[in-house]
Amino acid sequence: KELKFCLMELDYSGPSREFFFLVSRELFNPYYGLFEYSANDTYTVQISPMSAFVDNHHEWFRFSGRILGLALIHQYLLDAFFTRPFYKGLLRIPCDLSDLEFLDEEFHQSLQWMKDNEIEDMLDLTFTVNEEVFGQVLTRELKPGGSGIPVSDKNKKEYIERMVKWRIERGVAQQTESLVRGFYEVVDVRLVSVFDARELELVIAGTAEIDLADWRSNTEYRGGYHDNHIVIRWFWAAVERFNNEQRLRLLQFVTGTSSIPYEGFASLRGSNGPRRFCVEKWGKVSSLPRAHTCFNRLDLPPYPSFAMLYEKMLTAVEETSTFGLE
């Protein structure tokens, strides 16, 4: 009981936020087969059709939905960015042609061309699509009797709608349903009914691009530091020299997550609500910077030179795992 009390006393939700962040990094990693990168980049992910071959995949997707739901309820940002159709699926909002651009740009362009141009005597299409299943190419009808229905300018709107639905749901409809079921097991539908897909994306994943001006203007100082202190000027010079990935690592080192709330740094959360990024003077110059993820606070020793500060910060953010720190 005493040990449990101590852990609760020291948690203040900092390790909890980082736990969700680290779990999401693994759970939504395409390496494990449940998810895959979109056709457009190696950044946003979507449910993989190959996930059907993962053991207990429906339970994994239900668990994934619960993680997403709990993160939303507790306002924990996740280390995962999904395609726009994914968020529409969570909200049970039908997708349209414009959503396909986030999933498969080339496929979107071909259907967009069909929508914008006359196709009579140009395309020999029916309401069918070819699918590859276990190495074999099979023809699937988009509607009953589709193989006998030519696509024309009169019915191409319906054809495009059915093709969009097929492309988005291809091989993942049941997995999506399992994930959505898990999501709504922990989230009241009324909570998310006010969001559109873009807003839900920002609430769950934040933004990945660091705005240095916003970061600096929403940072507090303690222990004698202030915005014009030489060490603080060196600190921001070092952050400015960092590339965006290193800045995200610094943010993750101090706060437990590398995601930024959609409202910006002013809405960073700490132990019991909003808590801004803080830099405090602490420690000997021989020490590395120390992080308090519960309080979004960086303990920064008063290093005597920019070169030493830069080296120590780089070591801290690139070679130190924050999980378990104060």
C-alpha positions in Angstrom: 0.0 0.0 0.0 2.8 2.4 0.8 4.5 1.7 -2.5 1.2 2.2 -4.4 0.7 5.5 -2.5 4.1 6.7 -3.5 3.6 5.9 -7.2 0.3 7.7 -7.2 1.9 10.7 -5.4 4.6 11.0 -8.0 2.5 10.3 -11.1 0.5 13.5 -11.5 -0.5 12.0 -14.9 3.0 12.7 -16.4 3.9 9.0 -16.8 0.3 8.2 -17.8 0.6 10.7 -20.7 3.9 9.2 -21.7 2.6 5.7 -21.4 -0.2 6.4 -23.9 2.3 8.1 -26.2 4.7 5.1 -26.1 2.0 2.5 -26.4 0.6 4.3 -29.5 4.0 4.4 -31.1 4.1 0.6 -31.0 0.5 -0.2 -31.5 0.1 1.8 -34.7 3.5 0.9 -36.1 3.1 -0.6 -39.6 5.9 -3.1 -38.7 3.4 -5.2 -36.7 0.9 -5.6 -39.5 -2.2 -4.1 -38.1 -1.7 -0.7 -39.9 0.1 0.4 -43.0 1.4 3.7 -44.4 -0.9 5.6 -46.8 0.0 5.5 -50.5 1.1 9.1 -50.3 3.8 9.1 -47.5 5.5 7.2 -44.7 3.9 9.3 -42.1 0.2 8.8 -42.0 -1.2 5.3 -41.4 -4.4 3.4 -42.1 -5.7 0.0 -41.3 -3.9 -2.6 -43.4 -5.8 -5.3 -45.4 -3.0 -7.7 -44.5 -4.1 -7.3 -40.8 -6.6 -10.1 -41.5 -3.7 -12.5 -41.1 -2.6 -11.2 -37.7 -3.7 -13.5 -34.8 -6.6 -12.1 -32.9 -6.7 -9.0 -35.1 -10.3 -8.1 -34.2 -9.3 -8.0 -30.5 -6.3 -5.9 -31.4 -8.4 -3.4 -33.3 -10.9 -3.3 -30.5 -8.0 -2.5 -28.1 -6.7 0.1 -30.5 -10.1 1.8 -30.5 -10.1 1.8 -26.7 -6.7 3.4 -26.6 -7.9 6.1 -29.0 -11.0 6.7 -26.9 -9.1 6.9 -23.6 -6.6 9.2 -25.1 -9.4 11.5 -26.3 -11.2 11.5 -22.9 -8.0 12.2 -20.9 -6.6 14.6 -23.5 -3.4 12.5 -24.0 -1.8 13.1 -27.4 -0.7 10.0 -29.4 2.4 9.3 -31.5 0.3 8.4 -34.5 -1.1 10.3 -37.5 -3.9 8.7 -39.5 -5.4 9.4 -42.9 -8.5 11.6 -43.1 -10.8 8.7 -44.0 -9.7 6.9 -40.8 -11.0 9.8 -38.7 -14.3 9.9 -40.7 -14.6 6.2 -40.0 -14.3 6.9 -36.3 -17.1 9.5 -36.6 -19.1 7.2 -38.8 -19.2 9.9 -41.4 -19.4 8.7 -45.1 -16.3 9.4 -47.2 -16.4 11.2 -50.5 -14.1 11.6 -53.4 -12.1 14.4 -51.8 -11.2 12.1 -48.9 -9.5 9.6 -51.3 -6.8 12.2 -51.9 -5.5 11.5 -48.3 -5.5 7.8 -48.9 -4.3 7.3 -52.5 -3.5 10.4 -54.5 -3.1 8.6 -57.9 -6.4 6.8 -57.6 -8.1 10.0 -56.5 -6.7 11.8 -59.6 -8.1 9.2 -62.0 -11.6 9.4 -60.5 -11.4 13.2 -60.3 -10.6 13.3 -64.1 -13.6 11.0 -64.8 -15.8 13.4 -62.8 -14.6 16.5 -64.5 -14.6 15.2 -68.1 -17.0 13.6 -70.5 -16.2 9.9 -70.8 -18.5 8.7 -73.6 -16.6 6.6 -76.1 -13.4 7.1 -74.1 -13.5 4.6 -71.3 -14.7 1.0 -71.6 -15.8 0.4 -68.0 -18.5 -1.5 -66.1 -19.6 -1.4 -62.5 -16.8 -3.8 -61.6 -13.4 -3.7 -60.1 -10.4 -6.0 -60.2 -9.1 -7.3 -56.8 -6.0 -9.3 -56.0 -6.8 -12.1 -53.5 -4.1 -14.5 -52.5 -2.2 -13.8 -55.7 -5.2 -14.2 -58.0 -6.9 -11.3 -59.7 -10.7 -11.5 -59.2 -13.5 -9.3 -60.7 -15.9 -7.9 -58.1 -19.2 -6.3 -58.9 -19.7 -2.8 -57.4 -23.5 -3.5 -57.4 -25.7 -6.4 -58.3 -25.4 -7.1 -62.0 -22.6 -4.5 -62.3 -20.7 -6.5 -64.9 -23.5 -5.8 -67.3 -23.8 -2.1 -66.6 -21.6 0.2 -68.7 -20.3 3.4 -67.1 -21.6 6.5 -68.9 -21.8 10.2 -68.2 -25.3 9.6 -66.8 -24.3 7.1 -64.2 -20.6 8.0 -63.5 -21.5 9.8 -60.3 -22.8 6.6 -58.8 -19.8 4.7 -60.2 -17.4 7.1 -58.6 -19.2 6.9 -55.2 -19.1 3.1 -55.3 -15.4 3.1 -56.3 -14.6 5.5 -53.4 -16.4 3.3 -51.0 -14.7 0.2 -52.3 -11.2 1.7 -52.2 -11.6 3.0 -48.6 -13.2 -0.2 -47.3 -11.1 -2.7 -49.4 -10.2 -5.5 -47.1 -10.6 -3.5 -43.9 -14.4 -3.1 -43.3 -14.6 -5.6 -40.5 -11.4 -4.4 -38.9 -12.7 -0.9 -39.0 -15.9 -1.9 -37.3 -13.9 -3.6 -34.5 -11.9 -0.5 -33.9 -14.9 1.8 -34.0 -16.7 -0.5 -31.6 -13.8 -0.4 -29.1 -13.7 3.4 -29.5 -17.3 3.9 -28.5 -17.1 1.4 -25.6 -15.2 4.2 -23.8 -16.4 7.3 -25.6 -19.9 8.8 -25.4 -21.0 9.4 -28.9 -22.2 12.9 -27.8 -18.6 13.8 -26.9 -17.4 13.5 -30.5 -20.6 14.5 -32.3 -19.4 18.1 -32.3 -16.2 17.3 -34.2 -15.6 17.0 -37.9 -12.8 14.7 -39.1 -10.2 17.5 -39.2 -11.0 18.6 -35.7 -10.9 15.1 -34.3 -7.5 14.6 -36.0 -6.1 17.7 -34.3 -7.5 16.7 -30.9 -6.1 13.1 -31.0 -2.8 13.7 -32.7 -2.0 17.4 -32.3 0.4 18.9 -34.9 3.9 17.8 -35.7 5.4 21.0 -37.0 7.1 23.1 -34.2 6.3 26.8 -34.1 9.3 28.2 -32.3 7.7 31.7 -31.8 4.7 30.1 -30.2 6.8 27.8 -28.0 9.0 30.6 -26.7 6.1 33.0 -26.0 4.4 30.3 -23.9 7.5 29.3 -21.9 7.9 30.1 -18.2 11.2 30.4 -16.2 12.1 29.7 -12.7 15.2 29.8 -10.4 16.5 33.1 -11.7 16.2 32.4 -15.4 14.3 34.9 -17.6 13.8 35.3 -21.3 16.8 37.6 -21.7 19.1 35.5 -19.5 22.3 34.5 -21.4 21.7 30.8 -20.8 18.1 31.1 -22.0 19.2 32.9 -25.1 21.7 30.1 -25.7 18.9 27.6 -25.0 16.6 29.0 -27.7 19.6 29.4 -30.1 20.2 25.7 -29.6 16.5 24.8 -30.2 16.6 27.0 -33.3 19.7 25.1 -34.6 17.9 21.7 -34.0 16.0 20.2 -36.9 12.3 19.6 -36.4 12.8 16.0 -35.4 15.2 17.0 -32.7 12.8 19.7 -31.5 10.1 17.1 -31.2 12.5 14.9 -29.2 13.2 17.7 -26.9 9.5 18.3 -26.4 9.0 14.6 -25.8 11.9 14.5 -23.3 10.3 17.3 -21.2 6.6 16.7 -21.6 6.3 12.9 -22.3 4.9 13.5 -25.8 6.2 15.0 -29.0 2.7 16.1 -30.1 1.4 19.7 -29.7 -2.2 20.5 -28.8 -4.1 22.0 -31.8 -4.4 25.3 -29.8 -0.6 25.5 -29.6 1.8 25.6 -26.7 -0.5 27.7 -24.5 -2.6 24.5 -24.1 0.1 22.1 -23.0 -1.2 20.0 -20.2 0.5 19.0 -17.0 -0.5 17.4 -13.7 -3.9 18.9 -13.1 -4.8 20.8 -16.2 -3.0 23.3 -18.4 0.7 23.7 -17.6 3.1 25.6 -19.8 6.6 24.6 -20.8 9.0 25.7 -18.1 12.8 26.0 -17.8 14.3 26.1 -14.3 17.9 26.8 -13.3 19.1 23.6 -11.6 22.2 21.5 -11.2 25.9 21.5 -11.7 27.4 22.3 -15.1 28.7 18.8 -15.3 25.1 17.4 -15.3 22.8 16.8 -18.1 19.5 18.6 -18.3 16.8 16.8 -16.3 13.1 16.5 -17.2 9.9 16.5 -15.0 7.3 15.2 -17.4 4.5 15.6 -14.8 5.1 19.4 -14.8 6.5 20.0 -18.3 9.6 21.3 -16.7 13.2 21.2 -17.9 15.9 21.6 -15.2 18.7 23.3 -17.1 22.1 23.9 -15.4 23.8 27.3 -16.0 26.3 26.1 -18.5 29.2 28.5 -19.1 29.1 28.4 -22.9 26.8 27.8 -25.8 28.9 24.9 -27.0 28.6 23.1 -23.7 24.8 23.8 -23.5 24.2 22.6 -27.0 26.2 19.4 -26.5 24.5 18.6 -23.2 21.0 19.2 -24.6 21.7 17.1 -27.7 22.9 14.2 -25.5 19.8 14.5 -23.3 17.3 14.5 -26.1 18.9 11.9 -28.3 20.3 9.4 -25.9 18.0 9.5 -22.9 14.6 7.8 -22.4 12.3 9.9 -20.3 10.1 7.1 -19.1 10.5 6.8 -15.3 12.2 10.2 -14.8 10.7 12.6 -12.3 
